[in-house]
Amino acid sequence: MKLTIRRNQADVKGFFGGHKGVMFSVFAKVDIKAEERALIDKYKVGDWILASRDIMIGKEKSEITLTVSRLIDGNTTTIASLSDLQKWEDDIKTSCVNLKNALLVMATFGGEEVHEI
């Protein structure tokens, strides 16, 4: 599994052309192996919500979510604040680790693990 994150920004212009700040966007996409794709399809976890966060976009609060399928297909999220962008990127990275761990568990069904204690 390989995660790609791309960041962009765009100046926001006011009604009369004045500078109103900057909007940020983050693109996230994970490349998965065929074996990982097979597990996702077998256990039907494409709709699993990996991350969810309330953010401010302008003066409105909005909920952003990231599912397994969106992460595999590639997902762009627009965010108004740099601190929210950093938190969302952390959520994405944590989500990938959690997904990888879930796939490892899925791969062990029908077998056994032996742990030396």
RANOR-V318027 format. One record per helix or strand of 2 or more residues. SS is the DSSP state (hx for helix, st for strand). FROM is the first residue (numbers start at 1). LEN is the number of residues. If there is no record, write none. Layout:
ss: <SS:SS>
from: <FROM:FROM>
len: <LEN:LEN>
This chain:
ss: <st:st:hx:st:st:hx:st:hx>
from: <2:19:34:49:60:68:75:82>
len: <12:13:9:9:8:6:5:26>
